[in-house]
Amino acid sequence: MEPLEDTYTNATVILRPARVAVLFRGGDHWRSSARLAISVTGKYWGGAGFILVPFKDDGTVAPEIIDVVAAYDPDHVVTVRLPRREMERVNPGFIALRSEDGKLLVEAEERRSYLTRPDVIDLPIQDSVALKARAFVAAACTPFRYGDPGEVQSESIEHLDFEVGPRPGRLIAAARPMPSESVVLAGSETWTGSGSLSLAIRTGVLPYALEKDQNEREEPDEAQMMRLALDPERWSRKAPGDLVERMNVGGASTGEKTFFWCDEPDGGLTSLRYRFSIDAGAVVVGDTAEDFALAYAYERLLGFGVWLSSEMLTNETVARTIRLELANAGMRVQGWAGRLLLSSSSLDRAELTGLTEVLCGDSWEANPFPDASTDAIGRSKSLPDGVELGVPELRLGLHQMAVAEPPETQLSVPVSVAQDGTTFMRAPLATPQPAALIRPKNGPVRPYWYVGVNFWETSMPHGRGVPQIFVQPERQPFINSGVRSSRDGFVFHSQAGGLIGAGASLTSQISQPRLKILGMQPWVQAMANQAGLEAKSSVPGMHAQLLARRLGGRQALAEMVSGPFHPALRRFASGDPKKPAERTSKVFPLRDGVALGYDPYPRFEALCRCVPGLRDEDVRSWIDQLAQADLLRRGFILDCSDCTRPSFVGIDQIGQRFLCVRCSAVNELTATRWNNDGNEPAWFYDLHASFRELMTTHGDVGLFAAQHLRRGTWEYSDTSEIEFLAAGTGKPVAEMDLIAHVNGEVVVVEAKSNGKLGNGPREARSAAKKKIDIALALHADKVLLATTRPRMANSAKQMLREAATLAGARNLRIDEITGLGPELFETEPTFDI
C-alpha cells in the first residue's frame, strides 16, 4: 500500500433542508396542477427551495427543464401522490371512475357526487405517466441512491405525501406553522389569473384544505401583484395595502413585518449564495408549463424569477406596470453589477423579440451629425437598462436554502493523504446542530436536516454521480445513511442509521460518517467504473507520474516543461526510430554534444545555446535542480577497450576502473577512453529515460495545455495519459491525454502536436466518437483540442461536434486552443531554485 501523509484539511459545513424536484402534469390544466404542487411544497420544511418540473402526456420532459434540474442538483426527484378528490379537482375527468354496477362515470356532477360519498375511501393514486417522467428526470441528475455495488440502485425518496402528517423521523420534515399573530401573504388554489400564479413563485399558495377556513378571498388586481412580483429587493416584503388585505391569511391585519406563506419564519432558514454571477435573475415569457417552471427555478437558483404570460402583455394596464417595474428592476440589478435576462421556453428569439416590444421603453437619440436642414432626433425602442435577451448560465452564484444559525461552520479535519491525492478522514465527522430546533407536537426531536460538507484543498470534482462506495469506505446498509457527491461537495442526512434506543439524546442520533475525497485519477476511475469501463495510467502516464513525484507534483512538472528551459529539454529528444540515426556532426554541428544511436547527449555549451536569454548560472541552477531530483546525470562519453563502442557513463559509475555499459567489460579510465585530441574529458548530460520519452513523443503538448488551463484559476487539478478499457474484456476503448478539473468544470483534452485528430477522415471520426463517449462517461463539461500548430486540421472541431450531436450531448462544449508553446523569457531573467 502506498504511503499516506497525515495532516489536517479545512472543511465548511452547512446545515440545510433537502433540495427536491417535484413533478407536476403539464397539458391543458397545468396551471391548476402547478398551484397544487406549490401548495404541497409549502407543507414541507424548506419547501420554498424546491423546484417544479412539468412533464408531458407521454412522460417526457423538455430538455431545457432537464438542464435546469441538473444545475439545481436535487437530493430527491419526486412525484406527489394525490387523493382522487384532489386529482379530480385539478384535472377533471383524468381518472376513470365507475359506479357499483360498473358504469363509467363521465358527467362532472355524477363524478363529484360519487367522490363525496362517505363510503368511498379517498385513497391516493399514482399517475403512471408521472412515474415514467420521474425516472427520466432522476436519470439525468444524481439524487440519493443506495444499494451494494453491482445491484440496481434505488432512490431513498421517490414520492411526497399530499399530507405530511405527524410521523417523526421522516427524511423530509414538515414545515413549521406560521406565527399566529403575523401578516402572511399567500396565493390561493382557487384563483385563476396569470398574475396570481406569477406572484405565487414568491409568496407560495395556501393549501385548498386551509382555504376553506378563510373567508372568500377575491383575486387581487393583477397590476398590483406584478408590481410585487417584479420587486428586485427580494428581502423586502412591502406590498400595497389593498393587496395585503386580499392576500393576508395570517392572524393579524397589521404588523411590523410581513411574511410570505413560503417563508417559514420559525423554520430558521435563510438563503445562501457563493461566488458572483453576472446573471442575477430572469424574466420568462410564454404560456406553457415549461415557461412557468423556468421562472420558478430561476427564483430558487438565482434569487429572481418572474413569469409573464401573453395575457399579461396584451392587457395595457398590466403591461404598463410590467414595463415600469421591469425598468426599475433592471436599473437596480445593474447597480449591483448584474443583469436580468429575458428568455422563453416556448418562443424562439424572433418571437420573443416581437412579443416583448411592449416591455421596451422609448429612448431618445440625438443625431450626432445633423443635416444642415434638420436637427433630427430619433426615437427608438430598446429593452430597459440591465435587461438583455438570453438564457442564464446556471454555474456560479447559485442560491440555496440553509439553516440560519449557524449559517456555516468551519472545521479542521484530521486526514491522511495518499500520493494520488485521495484524502481519507481519520475520525468521524462531527457536525453542529441547528440553534433553533423544530420540535414536533408529539414525540421526541429527531435529526431532520441535511448536512453539506465541502473540503478545501482537494481535487475531486463535485457532483456528477460518483458512486457512494468510492466516497464512503464503511458500508452503510440503511436507507438514510447514504452520502451523495453534490454541487457543493458531499451531502448526507443527519439521521444516523441503525438501532436508536428509546430516550436517546439528539447528539447520539446524528450521523457522523468517515468520508473519502478522491484524487483526480481515482475519481476518473470511479466514474469509468460506473460507465462499465476500467481506467488506468498508460505507459506515458506512468512516466509522467514518476516525473511529477520527483519534481514535487503535477504543477511543478508542467511549470518545468512549459517554462523557459523547454528548448533545453527538447535538446534531449530522441531521433525518429523509423529513420536512420543521424551522425553527431549533424545533430551537434558545433561539436557541443554527442549522438549515440538515436539519443543525443549535449554538453553545457549546447544547453546554454538553447536558452540564449538566460545566464550560465541560471542554467547551472536548473541542471542542479534536475540532478537533485534524479532526473538528469552528469557523466562522460567513454568507449570500451573490448567492444570499442562509446557509451554514456554516469558520474556515479565512474572510477579508475569502470564497466562498459554495453558489454560489462572492465576498463581503465585513461585518456584513450574519451578522445584523441589531448584534452581532459568534458561533462555530458543525460536526461532520465522517462523525461526523454516524454519530450520525444510530444508529451509536452499536454503539459502546455495544462499550464494554459491552470492560468488564472481558483481551482485546478488534473491527471494525464489515462487509458480506458472495456470492463471484463480489457479491450482498449480510448486514451485521453489530459483530464482537468478547472473552476468546477471537468475538461477532457486531446493534445496533438500535428494538429490532426487522426490520419484521414475515417480515423478522425472514430477518434472523435471515442473522445465524446469518454467525456459523457465522466460527465465532462467540455472537450478541448490543443495543439502547438496555428490551427487544427481535418475539421477536428466539427467532427467532435457531430459526434456530440449523435450522442445526444447537447450541453457538451467543444473548443480548441492553438499555438501553444513554452513561456519563454523575452528579457534576461534571474532564476532561483
Disulfide bonds with the S-S distance in Angstrom:
none
